[in-house]
Amino acid sequence: MKQISIVVTAIVITVMRTSCYAGCNCDDWMDRGGYCVDYVKTKIPNFPIPKTDAEIASLKNRETAKVEEGDVAIFDLGNYWHVAYVEKVHLDSQGTATAIDVSEMNFGGQLSFQEYRNKWNRNKESEWKRALCCGVTKKYDQLSRRKNIALDSVEQVWSPDNAASQVISGGRRDGTLLEKVREALNQFIQFTGREL
């Protein structure tokens, strides 16, 4: 039983501490808590943290045109995804959503080496390049607001209301930590040929 406990612990640690971007170990940046998802989690603690494109795509649980205050707007920025908390929805004369106001963190331009040195008092260019690889921007760990963002720039919307109703009605989301641990344990059991 002790061996199984060690294996389960190792699997959980591996699942939780994977690199956030290809080729970069971003654990120290993740621990600082200045990413967009860190801010959204202060507003909505049950917001799931996606780690892959598939997990991000699975977050869509509300049509963009039906966005509401308190939802999470998800943007595709090319190399990165970005999430922001919807503060206000702008409607046209027919009551159709056309734009949103958001609050967010880490939405900004690329950090220059000089800005990196000034802000974090580090002089290694390799560390700056790793920060860029990890998606750290000029507004990392800074709260900012944007207004009148056109709705067609929003890739998808996640609603905490719809997520709660999925859980209540017995819906199950793939990609959660529990599902990953369950999958890893099943693979381990198949590998050893024994059941727990």
Disulfide bonds with the S-S distance in Angstrom:
Cys24-Cys133 1.46
Cys26-Cys134 2.03
